[in-house]
Amino acid sequence: MNLHVPDLAPEAPPVRTTCPYCGVGCGVLARPDGEGGARVEGDPDHPANFGRLCSKGSALGETLSLGDRVLHPSIDGARATWDAALDAVATGFRRAAAAHGPESVAFYLSGQLLTEDYYVANKLAKGFLGTPHVDTNSRLCMSSSVAAHRRAFGSDTVPGCYEDLDGADLLVLVGSNTAWCHPILFRRMLDARAKRGTRIVTIDPRRTQTGEESDLFLGLKPGTDSTLFSGLLVHLADHGALDTRYVADHTAGYDLALERARRIAPSLAATADATGLAEDDVARFFELFRTTERAVTCYSQGVNQSAQGTDKANAIINCHLATGRIGRPGMGPFSLTGQPNAMGGREVGGLANMLAAHMHFLPEEVDLVRRFWGAPNIITGEGMKAVSLFEAIERGKIRALWIMGTNPAVSMPRADRVRAALSRLDTLVISEAIAGTDTLRARNAIVLPALAWGEKDGTVTNSERRISRQRRFLAPPGEARADWWALAQVGQRLGFAKSFAWPNAAAVFREHAALSGFENAGTRDFDLSGVAEITDAAYDSTAPIQWPLPRKAKSGQARLFAEGGFFTRDRRARFVAVQAPKLADATSAAFPLRLNTGRVRDHWHTLTRTGKSPRLSAHRAVPFCEIHPDDAAAHGLAEGDLARVRTPYGAAVLEVVVTPGAQKGLLFAPMHWSEANTSSGRVGALAQGAVDPVSGQPELKATPAAIAPEPYRSRGYLITRDPVEAPQGWWWARATLEGGTGLIFATQEGAAEAGALMQALFPGASLSQYADPACGVYRCAAFEDGRLVGAMALAPAAERPSWDAAKAFFRTQELLEPTARRALISGRAESAGTGPLVCACHTVGLGTIEATIKAGAHSVEAVGAACKAGTNCGSCIPEIRKLLAAALAPSPA
């Protein structure tokens, strides 16, 4: 009998796009589900990641919901049409310029923007409005690297590429928790170690997960990076390890730089003493660098986010110039960028001290840009950098501000002052995709609904100068529109219609590329003239390309400067005589510690995207502070306690994590939590904000601080299907859960008050409760028509009930069996789950990994084979190694 099998419709091909997180720029394949979501996986053909994705990239499909989106324009809280909102922007800018001059108008942009958005913003501001005050949150990220590149190379040029990580025999990671912040690159580094024996050195005040995976860890004193690399330069000179031909033929300033280095670090012993390192460890590092030709030094925020960040980067670059280890396979200094399009913003002049196409303010460059744009009001000098910009708003010098794609009320140092300063503006415009950000809460504004990832169409540039497409695979929700379009519309309303009349993003890109090649005879590094005439169809389908890509070139250039050819007047690189390190603010009796801020593995910026993902919210659900065991004991703190961290600029209440990876005298707290997701965890408000005198990048790594216990009577959790407001007086942190949302909280109240709260939250529900007021214990589950809608557990603060098992009951909408109800209320469910999440890529919890080890998996590879943990991005491997070490350690006699 013949059976007819109906033809199945072929699955639509995936959309090739680019991850919106860090500067690695991983390729992504997005497969829309037709219901507003998408399945996301790595693109095996993209040269940045070859199919791998980190935990954040793997969970992108969980972040596409529209529940908290800005969907319509509004003016002072009232819904408006696009025409009315754009007219209001143009009127506000025109009024400010007429009354106070064009320099009273400013733009604060973001590395989340696409290059096309960035380009139009800079053209409008710097060429037509005539204001130089355009800066970006990338000022907080990599501007010290930009300044160091310009001082050394004459241009903001990253000289190497990711292939150098594969081919190096020595990888030096400075101020970079690469395992967590750039995990796909770190996997390439670990692969290199496995294949060719590459050694990894990590230099960082914190012994991070990266340090734990390294062959040598140097836990130097904060701020002494330039001392260490000055000592290295002296060591290289004294041991005959210089490339004298390269120094003579392609550089200038070596003698002065070496003389200054000798003053800072005259000997190995002096270097060790100044940096707080063991002399043997310094000697080992110096020998490794001296004897290993194929060496790459990667540096990130621990170098950049410093009041001496530019000098730190130049001290590193000096050592590579001195040995000629630059622009050749497997060697060179390498800045690891934090944001997905920080590099693209640099290309178009997104920083206040730059013009478009990597040009600056030499008269001939200003004239070139003026003529290309036909710009009637071209600026001739630098604008105010981010910290100064918000101080100028505070003083009333800036009267109109357009914020695009960033949340400065959380992320800026001294964030409380930034939030207050916004109230002084006459006109505030916010282009935003996410409702409820701290910046939107700060005051009424003209709010423009922006596109989010998956809806945008344009380009981004990663850390190795590789330009990739972000392609639209979701329809724009509501009335959301592209940022470049909104900017162009305002430009037209201000009377510049002809110059802002692009029909699509491809046309903006063509103009950007054409400017890069305009009168560029090889004297400027940034050149995309090879794609200046790209068609719309070719733009839509283009594969990743690397710049420089001049006209007639067949492909981009992977490396630069192996044979000199720098972009200074004489084509020679410059050694920089760096200054002796000195931290901006001293500690004191009132503030005896130092606070370092940064990122965690599974979260991004201010949680507006990663906070939507149950997986990503599971790894670190509350804002925390790392502290060394000795400091914890001295301040009366234990693991899991709540502590108030204070600086001269603000305070936050954070959960204590006691770890020997913290250096004595130092605290570490992540910067992600905001007013939207915690009662008291905005760490940006604590940072001092002293700036590097060259780059203007603020110090975010060494603010004088104090810590003290913040006692509460009770701790607990509250899980609900829909978000609820936390009661007054609670300390709380909110996290997205599968099937619901949760609050981890602390309160001075007890069981009786908890029971009253559940009655108020679920007035029509059936409550199953257990209460022991004498012991301070309360547990409750709320049911509506037999369906679980809420759960609470409260206990004395020292007991801290875990929600790992309870939240599993919310994953289903089905009725709970009586045994499950009893387990939830009795508290027996507390030990039934898989425990805290360790591997976010494959959703593997602590309990599962511990059971796997107990069953005989006695290596990272064996654990991965048994439960998949650690087999994707690898950022959880350091935690798995710790679990293995603890489980397999010999029992004490």
BELZICOR-V165286 format. One record per residue. N is the residue number from 1. RES is the residue in one small letter. PSI is psi as a letter, one per 20 degrees, with the letter a starting at -180 (999 if undefined). OMEGA is omega in whole degrees, 0 to 359 (999 if undefined). Layout:
n->(N/N)
res->(RES/RES)
psi->(PSI/PSI)
omega->(OMEGA/OMEGA)
This chain:
n->(1/2/3/4/5/6/7/8/9/10/11/12/13/14/15/16/17/18/19/20/21/22/23/24/25/26/27/28/29/30/31/32/33/34/35/36/37/38/39/40/41/42/43/44/45/46/47/48/49/50/51/52/53/54/55/56/57/58/59/60/61/62/63/64/65/66/67/68/69/70/71/72/73/74/75/76/77/78/79/80/81/82/83/84/85/86/87/88/89/90/91/92/93/94/95/96/97/98/99/100/101/102/103/104/105/106/107/108/109/110/111/112/113/114/115/116/117/118/119/120/121/122/123/124/125/126/127/128/129/130/131/132/133/134/135/136/137/138/139/140/141/142/143/144/145/146/147/148/149/150/151/152/153/154/155/156/157/158/159/160/161/162/163/164/165/166/167/168/169/170/171/172/173/174/175/176/177/178/179/180/181/182/183/184/185/186/187/188/189/190/191/192/193/194/195/196/197/198/199/200/201/202/203/204/205/206/207/208/209/210/211/212/213/214/215/216/217/218/219/220/221/222/223/224/225/226/227/228/229/230/231/232/233/234/235/236/237/238/239/240/241/242/243/244/245/246/247/248/249/250/251/252/253/254/255/256/257/258/259/260/261/262/263/264/265/266/267/268/269/270/271/272/273/274/275/276/277/278/279/280/281/282/283/284/285/286/287/288/289/290/291/292/293/294/295/296/297/298/299/300/301/302/303/304/305/306/307/308/309/310/311/312/313/314/315/316/317/318/319/320/321/322/323/324/325/326/327/328/329/330/331/332/333/334/335/336/337/338/339/340/341/342/343/344/345/346/347/348/349/350/351/352/353/354/355/356/357/358/359/360/361/362/363/364/365/366/367/368/369/370/371/372/373/374/375/376/377/378/379/380/381/382/383/384/385/386/387/388/389/390/391/392/393/394/395/396/397/398/399/400/401/402/403/404/405/406/407/408/409/410/411/412/413/414/415/416/417/418/419/420/421/422/423/424/425/426/427/428/429/430/431/432/433/434/435/436/437/438/439/440/441/442/443/444/445/446/447/448/449/450/451/452/453/454/455/456/457/458/459/460/461/462/463/464/465/466/467/468/469/470/471/472/473/474/475/476/477/478/479/480/481/482/483/484/485/486/487/488/489/490/491/492/493/494/495/496/497/498/499/500/501/502/503/504/505/506/507/508/509/510/511/512/513/514/515/516/517/518/519/520/521/522/523/524/525/526/527/528/529/530/531/532/533/534/535/536/537/538/539/540/541/542/543/544/545/546/547/548/549/550/551/552/553/554/555/556/557/558/559/560/561/562/563/564/565/566/567/568/569/570/571/572/573/574/575/576/577/578/579/580/581/582/583/584/585/586/587/588/589/590/591/592/593/594/595/596/597/598/599/600/601/602/603/604/605/606/607/608/609/610/611/612/613/614/615/616/617/618/619/620/621/622/623/624/625/626/627/628/629/630/631/632/633/634/635/636/637/638/639/640/641/642/643/644/645/646/647/648/649/650/651/652/653/654/655/656/657/658/659/660/661/662/663/664/665/666/667/668/669/670/671/672/673/674/675/676/677/678/679/680/681/682/683/684/685/686/687/688/689/690/691/692/693/694/695/696/697/698/699/700/701/702/703/704/705/706/707/708/709/710/711/712/713/714/715/716/717/718/719/720/721/722/723/724/725/726/727/728/729/730/731/732/733/734/735/736/737/738/739/740/741/742/743/744/745/746/747/748/749/750/751/752/753/754/755/756/757/758/759/760/761/762/763/764/765/766/767/768/769/770/771/772/773/774/775/776/777/778/779/780/781/782/783/784/785/786/787/788/789/790/791/792/793/794/795/796/797/798/799/800/801/802/803/804/805/806/807/808/809/810/811/812/813/814/815/816/817/818/819/820/821/822/823/824/825/826/827/828/829/830/831/832/833/834/835/836/837/838/839/840/841/842/843/844/845/846/847/848/849/850/851/852/853/854/855/856/857/858/859/860/861/862/863/864/865/866/867/868/869/870/871/872/873/874/875/876/877/878/879/880/881/882/883/884/885/886/887/888/889/890/891/892/893)
res->(m/n/l/h/v/p/d/l/a/p/e/a/p/p/v/r/t/t/c/p/y/c/g/v/g/c/g/v/l/a/r/p/d/g/e/g/g/a/r/v/e/g/d/p/d/h/p/a/n/f/g/r/l/c/s/k/g/s/a/l/g/e/t/l/s/l/g/d/r/v/l/h/p/s/i/d/g/a/r/a/t/w/d/a/a/l/d/a/v/a/t/g/f/r/r/a/a/a/a/h/g/p/e/s/v/a/f/y/l/s/g/q/l/l/t/e/d/y/y/v/a/n/k/l/a/k/g/f/l/g/t/p/h/v/d/t/n/s/r/l/c/m/s/s/s/v/a/a/h/r/r/a/f/g/s/d/t/v/p/g/c/y/e/d/l/d/g/a/d/l/l/v/l/v/g/s/n/t/a/w/c/h/p/i/l/f/r/r/m/l/d/a/r/a/k/r/g/t/r/i/v/t/i/d/p/r/r/t/q/t/g/e/e/s/d/l/f/l/g/l/k/p/g/t/d/s/t/l/f/s/g/l/l/v/h/l/a/d/h/g/a/l/d/t/r/y/v/a/d/h/t/a/g/y/d/l/a/l/e/r/a/r/r/i/a/p/s/l/a/a/t/a/d/a/t/g/l/a/e/d/d/v/a/r/f/f/e/l/f/r/t/t/e/r/a/v/t/c/y/s/q/g/v/n/q/s/a/q/g/t/d/k/a/n/a/i/i/n/c/h/l/a/t/g/r/i/g/r/p/g/m/g/p/f/s/l/t/g/q/p/n/a/m/g/g/r/e/v/g/g/l/a/n/m/l/a/a/h/m/h/f/l/p/e/e/v/d/l/v/r/r/f/w/g/a/p/n/i/i/t/g/e/g/m/k/a/v/s/l/f/e/a/i/e/r/g/k/i/r/a/l/w/i/m/g/t/n/p/a/v/s/m/p/r/a/d/r/v/r/a/a/l/s/r/l/d/t/l/v/i/s/e/a/i/a/g/t/d/t/l/r/a/r/n/a/i/v/l/p/a/l/a/w/g/e/k/d/g/t/v/t/n/s/e/r/r/i/s/r/q/r/r/f/l/a/p/p/g/e/a/r/a/d/w/w/a/l/a/q/v/g/q/r/l/g/f/a/k/s/f/a/w/p/n/a/a/a/v/f/r/e/h/a/a/l/s/g/f/e/n/a/g/t/r/d/f/d/l/s/g/v/a/e/i/t/d/a/a/y/d/s/t/a/p/i/q/w/p/l/p/r/k/a/k/s/g/q/a/r/l/f/a/e/g/g/f/f/t/r/d/r/r/a/r/f/v/a/v/q/a/p/k/l/a/d/a/t/s/a/a/f/p/l/r/l/n/t/g/r/v/r/d/h/w/h/t/l/t/r/t/g/k/s/p/r/l/s/a/h/r/a/v/p/f/c/e/i/h/p/d/d/a/a/a/h/g/l/a/e/g/d/l/a/r/v/r/t/p/y/g/a/a/v/l/e/v/v/v/t/p/g/a/q/k/g/l/l/f/a/p/m/h/w/s/e/a/n/t/s/s/g/r/v/g/a/l/a/q/g/a/v/d/p/v/s/g/q/p/e/l/k/a/t/p/a/a/i/a/p/e/p/y/r/s/r/g/y/l/i/t/r/d/p/v/e/a/p/q/g/w/w/w/a/r/a/t/l/e/g/g/t/g/l/i/f/a/t/q/e/g/a/a/e/a/g/a/l/m/q/a/l/f/p/g/a/s/l/s/q/y/a/d/p/a/c/g/v/y/r/c/a/a/f/e/d/g/r/l/v/g/a/m/a/l/a/p/a/a/e/r/p/s/w/d/a/a/k/a/f/f/r/t/q/e/l/l/e/p/t/a/r/r/a/l/i/s/g/r/a/e/s/a/g/t/g/p/l/v/c/a/c/h/t/v/g/l/g/t/i/e/a/t/i/k/a/g/a/h/s/v/e/a/v/g/a/a/c/k/a/g/t/n/c/g/s/c/i/p/e/i/r/k/l/l/a/a/a/l/a/p/s/p/a)
psi->(p/p/p/p/o/q/p/p/p/q/p/q/q/q/p/p/a/p/q/j/d/a/j/h/l/q/q/q/o/p/n/q/j/i/k/i/a/q/p/p/r/q/o/i/i/p/i/h/i/l/i/q/q/a/h/g/h/h/j/h/h/i/j/j/q/j/h/k/q/o/i/q/q/q/o/l/i/p/q/r/r/g/g/g/g/h/h/h/g/g/g/g/g/g/g/g/h/h/h/j/q/h/j/i/p/q/p/o/a/q/i/i/q/q/h/h/g/g/g/h/g/h/g/g/g/h/h/g/h/k/p/i/m/o/a/q/i/i/h/i/g/j/h/h/g/g/h/g/g/g/h/g/i/j/r/m/p/o/i/a/r/h/h/h/h/h/j/q/i/p/o/o/o/p/k/o/m/h/h/h/h/l/h/h/h/h/h/h/g/h/g/h/g/h/h/j/k/p/q/p/p/p/o/p/h/p/n/a/h/g/h/h/i/r/h/p/p/o/m/r/q/p/j/j/g/h/g/g/h/g/h/g/g/g/g/g/g/i/j/k/j/q/n/h/g/g/g/h/h/j/r/q/j/g/g/h/g/h/g/g/h/h/h/g/m/i/r/g/g/h/g/g/g/h/i/j/q/p/h/h/g/g/h/g/g/g/g/g/g/h/i/o/g/n/p/p/o/p/q/c/h/h/g/g/m/q/i/k/h/g/h/g/h/h/h/g/h/g/h/h/g/h/j/j/m/p/j/q/p/j/q/r/q/o/p/o/q/h/q/h/k/h/g/h/h/h/h/j/k/i/q/i/k/q/r/q/k/j/r/c/k/q/h/h/g/g/h/g/h/g/h/g/i/l/o/h/l/p/q/j/r/q/a/p/r/g/g/h/g/h/h/h/g/h/i/j/h/p/i/p/p/o/p/o/k/r/m/h/i/g/h/q/q/l/h/h/h/g/g/h/h/h/i/i/q/h/p/p/p/o/o/q/h/p/q/j/q/h/h/h/i/h/r/q/r/o/p/p/o/q/q/r/q/h/i/q/o/b/q/q/p/a/i/k/k/p/p/q/p/p/q/p/j/q/q/p/q/c/k/p/r/q/g/h/g/g/g/h/h/g/g/g/h/j/j/l/g/h/i/l/k/p/h/r/h/h/h/g/g/g/g/g/h/h/h/h/i/o/k/o/k/j/i/q/g/o/o/k/i/i/k/i/k/p/r/g/g/h/g/h/j/q/r/p/q/p/q/q/m/r/p/i/q/h/r/r/p/h/q/q/j/h/k/c/k/r/k/r/g/j/k/q/q/p/q/p/o/r/q/p/q/p/q/g/q/q/r/r/h/h/n/i/r/p/p/p/q/b/r/r/g/j/r/p/c/k/j/h/g/h/i/i/p/h/g/h/i/h/g/n/i/q/p/r/p/q/q/q/h/g/h/g/g/h/j/k/q/r/p/i/r/p/q/o/p/q/r/i/i/a/q/q/p/q/p/p/o/p/p/i/i/p/q/p/i/q/q/p/p/q/j/h/q/r/h/h/j/q/h/m/j/n/h/h/i/i/q/h/j/p/q/p/i/g/h/j/p/q/p/j/i/l/p/p/r/q/q/q/q/n/q/q/g/q/q/a/q/o/p/q/g/q/q/q/p/q/q/q/i/q/p/q/p/q/q/p/r/o/j/a/q/q/p/p/r/q/q/i/r/b/h/g/h/g/h/h/g/h/g/h/h/m/h/j/r/p/p/p/q/p/p/n/h/h/i/k/p/p/q/q/p/p/p/o/k/i/p/p/i/q/q/q/p/q/r/q/h/i/h/n/p/q/j/g/g/h/i/h/i/i/i/q/i/r/q/p/q/h/h/h/g/h/h/g/h/h/i/h/i/h/j/i/a/j/a/q/p/g/o/h/g/j/l/p/r/g/h/g/g/g/h/g/g/h/i/j/o/k/r/g/h/h/g/g/h/h/j/i/p/j/i/e/h/j/i/i/g/h/h/g/g/g/g/g/g/g/h/j/q/q/q/q/999)
omega->(179/177/178/177/183/177/176/178/180/178/179/179/180/174/178/180/187/181/183/183/192/184/176/176/184/174/185/169/181/180/181/180/180/181/179/177/180/170/187/174/181/178/183/182/181/186/177/188/178/174/179/170/175/182/180/179/180/183/183/180/180/187/189/183/184/187/182/184/166/189/184/173/175/177/180/175/180/180/182/172/175/181/180/181/180/175/180/176/181/180/180/179/180/181/180/181/181/185/189/182/183/180/173/178/182/176/173/191/190/172/173/179/171/182/181/176/180/183/183/179/182/177/181/185/191/181/190/172/179/175/176/190/176/176/193/175/171/173/180/194/190/184/176/174/177/181/179/176/183/179/184/190/186/183/178/186/169/191/185/183/184/179/179/177/178/188/181/172/176/176/179/183/186/179/185/172/189/182/181/188/175/191/180/175/180/175/176/179/178/176/179/178/180/186/188/178/179/177/184/176/177/181/188/174/177/170/184/176/176/178/180/181/187/176/178/178/179/181/186/175/178/174/185/180/182/173/181/183/169/176/177/179/178/180/180/180/184/181/175/185/181/169/189/179/181/180/182/187/193/184/174/174/184/186/180/179/179/178/179/179/179/177/182/186/188/183/178/180/179/177/180/181/183/183/182/182/173/183/180/179/177/180/180/178/181/181/178/181/183/189/182/186/184/184/173/175/179/179/185/193/177/173/189/188/187/176/173/185/181/178/178/181/180/176/176/182/178/183/178/176/183/181/180/182/182/176/176/183/175/180/177/171/187/175/178/188/185/189/187/181/173/180/178/176/176/182/186/180/183/176/186/181/182/165/182/175/179/177/184/191/166/184/182/178/176/180/180/180/178/182/180/181/193/191/183/187/184/178/183/181/186/172/181/178/196/183/179/180/181/172/177/174/179/180/181/180/175/184/179/185/174/178/183/169/179/191/189/178/174/194/180/169/184/189/177/178/178/180/180/183/182/181/182/183/171/180/174/178/180/171/190/176/189/177/173/175/179/180/176/179/190/180/175/184/166/185/181/183/184/173/175/178/185/178/183/177/181/184/172/179/183/188/180/178/182/182/179/180/159/184/178/171/175/177/177/181/177/179/181/181/180/179/181/180/180/178/180/178/177/176/178/180/178/174/184/190/185/184/183/188/180/178/183/182/179/179/176/180/180/180/176/180/180/178/181/181/184/181/180/180/180/181/177/185/186/183/176/185/177/177/181/179/181/180/177/181/179/176/180/188/188/174/179/179/182/176/6/178/183/178/179/176/181/179/178/183/185/185/178/168/177/178/180/180/180/188/170/181/182/178/177/173/179/163/180/175/187/179/175/184/174/180/188/182/179/172/183/177/180/182/189/183/173/181/176/179/180/185/169/192/194/179/187/176/188/171/182/176/185/178/178/188/175/180/185/179/186/186/176/188/183/175/188/179/176/181/179/181/180/178/178/180/181/181/176/184/176/179/177/176/169/182/174/177/182/167/176/189/182/181/176/176/190/177/186/171/181/184/174/175/174/177/177/179/183/172/172/176/179/187/194/192/184/177/181/185/172/181/187/182/183/187/177/179/183/188/189/176/172/191/171/184/180/187/186/179/184/175/179/189/188/179/175/189/174/179/180/178/174/189/173/180/188/171/179/176/175/179/178/177/181/182/174/178/176/178/175/177/176/156/184/170/184/177/176/178/177/181/181/178/186/172/165/191/170/184/174/183/182/188/183/180/178/178/178/180/180/176/182/181/185/187/182/186/171/183/169/191/167/182/172/185/182/179/178/185/176/174/184/171/181/182/172/185/178/184/181/179/180/176/178/169/179/180/174/190/183/183/174/180/179/179/187/179/184/184/178/180/181/181/181/174/183/177/179/173/180/180/178/177/181/179/181/184/183/185/179/178/183/183/187/186/180/176/181/182/175/181/181/182/183/177/180/183/182/182/179/181/178/178/178/178/180/180/175/177/190/174/177/182/180/176/180/180/184/186/177/181/177/185/179/184/176/184/177/183/177/178/178/178/178/179/177/182/180/184/186/179/179/179/178/183/999)
